[in-house]
Amino acid sequence: MHIQDSHWSSASTLAPAAGNGRGDAARTTPLRVDAQRNLEHVLRAAREVFGELGYGAPMEDVARRARVGVGTVYRRFPSKDVLVRRIAEEETSRLTDQARTALGQEDEPWSALSRFLRTSVASGAGRLLPPQILRVGVADEQADSGALDETRVPAQRTQPGEGELRLVSEDIGAGAVDDAGAAALLEVVGRLVERARAAGQLRTDVSVSDVLLVIATAAPSLPDAAQQAAASARLLDILLEGLRSRPA
């Protein structure tokens, strides 16, 4: 994806017209490289900020983390919804790939499900799941009652300094991720769940949405990276044990 800043385009226009085509190309090539590099910085910053604070974080936080002006962010993504959709679709696709890899490389059902969960939590992709994907799973289970249990849907992360999960915000539009991408993720995770349940290794009441909730849950942010990793691993171990079936 190539997006060029308007001020960079102006700079190229104001450059001396003299010289052959080769010289002109030499002048413009570094500008294109810089534009692509800044785009990558914005996307990386958006993943970090949204992963830490949820999709309610302002664009100014993304710009600050990327070390660019907020105008640069808006030149690449004309609205926050566009940026959110880009991140959500990429992370949904990443989770789907991770689930397919686990299915293809692990013959033992519990090992496949466990591998998917550990890989997804380690990559941080689950913290960027669009909230409507979580709600789809819960809504399916609650269809008979006609109610949606919002209390079961935690945020992707806790706010710094908070010790408990908060509910997801309502500030993401319904189009944050395409239907095909969401359906693909739900289908492949469903296969992981069904295999583990059929093998008697997964609690019979555990659903696809429960698995996605595990992925979307993270330990509180800690200042030390090693402590953060240890806390996340410990939390995942506890959650995995909660998913496993127990002898009668």
C-alpha positions in Angstrom: 0.0 0.0 0.0 1.5 3.3 -1.1 0.2 6.6 0.4 2.1 9.8 -0.2 1.9 12.9 1.9 0.6 16.0 0.2 3.6 18.1 1.4 6.0 15.5 0.0 4.1 15.7 -3.3 4.5 19.5 -3.3 8.2 19.1 -2.5 8.6 17.0 -5.6 6.7 19.5 -7.7 8.8 22.4 -6.6 12.1 20.5 -7.3 14.0 21.9 -10.4 12.6 20.6 -13.6 16.1 20.4 -15.3 17.8 17.1 -15.7 17.0 13.8 -17.3 14.4 11.3 -16.2 16.9 9.3 -14.3 17.8 12.2 -12.1 14.1 13.0 -11.4 13.6 9.3 -10.3 16.6 9.6 -8.0 15.1 12.6 -6.3 11.6 11.0 -5.8 12.6 7.5 -4.7 13.7 8.4 -1.2 10.4 10.3 -0.7 8.4 7.2 -1.5 10.6 5.1 0.9 10.0 7.7 3.7 6.3 7.6 3.0 6.1 3.8 3.3 8.3 3.9 6.4 6.0 6.4 8.1 3.0 4.3 7.1 4.5 1.3 8.8 5.3 3.3 11.9 1.6 4.5 12.1 0.3 0.9 11.7 2.7 -0.4 14.4 1.8 2.4 16.7 -1.9 1.8 16.1 -1.6 -1.8 17.0 0.3 -1.0 20.2 -2.1 1.9 21.3 -5.3 0.0 20.5 -3.9 -3.1 22.1 -3.2 -1.3 25.3 -6.1 1.1 25.5 -8.8 -0.4 23.3 -10.2 1.0 20.1 -11.5 4.0 22.0 -8.0 5.5 22.1 -7.7 8.8 20.2 -5.8 9.3 17.0 -3.5 11.7 18.8 -2.2 8.8 20.9 -1.4 6.9 17.7 0.4 9.9 16.2 2.4 10.4 19.4 3.5 6.8 19.6 4.4 6.8 15.9 6.3 10.1 16.4 4.5 11.8 13.6 2.0 14.7 13.4 -1.6 13.8 13.7 -2.1 15.3 10.3 0.2 12.7 8.9 -2.0 9.9 10.3 -5.1 11.5 8.9 -3.5 11.9 5.4 -3.0 8.1 5.4 -6.3 7.2 7.1 -9.0 9.9 6.5 -11.0 8.8 9.6 -10.4 6.7 12.7 -12.9 4.1 11.4 -10.7 3.5 8.4 -7.6 2.9 10.6 -9.6 0.7 13.0 -10.9 -1.4 10.1 -7.4 -1.9 8.7 -6.0 -3.0 12.1 -9.0 -5.2 12.9 -9.0 -7.0 9.6 -5.3 -7.6 9.8 -5.5 -9.1 13.3 -8.6 -11.2 12.5 -6.7 -12.6 9.5 -3.7 -13.3 11.7 -5.7 -15.2 14.2 -7.4 -17.2 11.4 -4.0 -18.2 10.1 -2.8 -19.2 13.5 -5.9 -21.4 14.0 -5.4 -23.1 10.7 -1.7 -23.7 11.5 -2.7 -25.3 14.8 -5.3 -27.5 13.0 -2.8 -28.6 10.4 0.2 -29.3 12.6 -1.3 -30.8 15.7 -3.0 -34.2 15.5 -4.0 -34.2 19.2 -7.1 -32.0 19.7 -6.2 -30.4 23.0 -2.7 -29.7 21.8 -4.1 -28.0 18.7 -6.5 -25.8 20.8 -3.8 -25.1 23.4 -1.3 -24.2 20.7 -3.7 -21.8 19.0 -4.4 -20.1 22.3 -0.8 -19.7 23.4 0.3 -18.5 19.9 -2.5 -16.0 19.7 -2.0 -14.6 23.2 1.8 -14.3 22.6 1.2 -12.4 19.4 -1.2 -10.0 21.0 -3.7 -10.4 18.1 -6.5 -11.3 20.4 -6.3 -8.0 22.2 -7.3 -6.4 18.8 -10.3 -8.5 18.1 -13.2 -6.4 16.9 -15.8 -6.4 19.7 -18.6 -7.4 17.3 -16.8 -10.8 16.7 -17.0 -11.5 20.4 -20.6 -10.4 20.5 -21.5 -12.6 17.5 -20.5 -15.7 19.5 -22.3 -14.6 22.6 -25.4 -13.5 20.6 -25.5 -17.0 19.0 -25.5 -18.6 22.4 -28.1 -16.2 23.8 -30.5 -16.4 20.9 -32.9 -18.6 22.7 -33.3 -16.1 25.5 -33.3 -13.1 23.2 -30.8 -11.3 25.3 -27.2 -10.5 25.0 -25.1 -10.9 28.1 -22.8 -7.8 27.8 -21.1 -8.6 31.1 -19.4 -11.6 29.4 -17.5 -9.3 26.9 -14.4 -7.8 28.4 -12.2 -5.1 26.8 -9.1 -6.0 24.9 -7.0 -4.5 27.7 -7.4 -2.8 31.0 -6.7 0.9 31.3 -3.3 1.6 32.9 -3.6 1.4 36.7 -7.0 -0.4 36.6 -7.1 -3.9 38.1 -10.3 -5.2 36.5 -11.7 -5.7 33.1 -14.0 -3.1 31.6 -16.8 -3.6 29.0 -15.9 -2.9 25.4 -16.8 0.6 24.2 -19.5 1.2 21.5 -17.3 3.5 19.4 -16.5 1.0 16.7 -18.8 0.8 13.7 -20.4 -2.5 12.6 -18.1 -2.5 9.6 -14.8 -2.7 11.6 -14.1 -6.0 10.0 -15.5 -7.6 6.9 -18.1 -10.4 7.4 -16.0 -12.9 5.4 -13.0 -12.4 7.6 -15.1 -12.8 10.8 -16.9 -15.8 9.4 -13.6 -17.5 8.5 -12.2 -17.0 12.0 -15.3 -18.3 13.7 -15.4 -21.3 11.4 -11.8 -22.4 12.0 -11.9 -21.8 15.8 -15.2 -23.8 15.8 -13.4 -26.7 14.3 -10.7 -26.6 17.0 -13.5 -26.5 19.7 -15.5 -29.3 18.2 -12.4 -31.6 17.9 -11.4 -31.0 21.5 -15.0 -31.5 22.7 -15.5 -34.7 20.7 -12.2 -36.1 22.2 -13.6 -35.4 25.7 -10.8 -33.0 26.4 -12.9 -29.8 26.5 -15.7 -29.0 28.9 -19.0 -29.5 27.1 -20.2 -26.0 28.0 -17.2 -24.3 26.4 -18.1 -22.5 23.2 -16.3 -20.6 20.4 -17.0 -17.3 22.1 -15.5 -18.6 25.3 -12.2 -19.4 23.5 -12.2 -15.9 21.9 -12.8 -14.3 25.3 -9.7 -16.1 26.5 -7.7 -14.7 23.7 -9.0 -11.2 24.3 -8.2 -11.3 28.0 -4.8 -10.1 29.1 -3.0 -9.6 32.3 -2.8 -6.0 33.6 0.0 -3.9 32.1 3.2 -4.1 34.2 6.2 -1.9 33.9 8.7 -4.8 33.6 8.6 -6.8 30.4 9.6 -10.0 32.0 7.0 -9.7 34.7 4.4 -8.8 32.1 5.3 -12.0 30.1 5.2 -14.1 33.3 1.8 -12.7 34.4 0.3 -13.3 30.9 1.6 -16.9 30.8 0.3 -17.6 34.3 -3.1 -16.2 33.5 -3.3 -18.3 30.3 -2.3 -21.4 32.2 -5.2 -20.8 34.7 -7.7 -20.1 31.9 -6.6 -23.2 30.0 -7.1 -25.4 33.0 -10.6 -23.9 33.3 -11.4 -25.0 29.8 -10.3 -28.7 30.2 -12.8 -31.4 31.0 -12.5 -33.2 34.3 -13.2 -36.9 35.1 -16.6 -37.4 36.6 
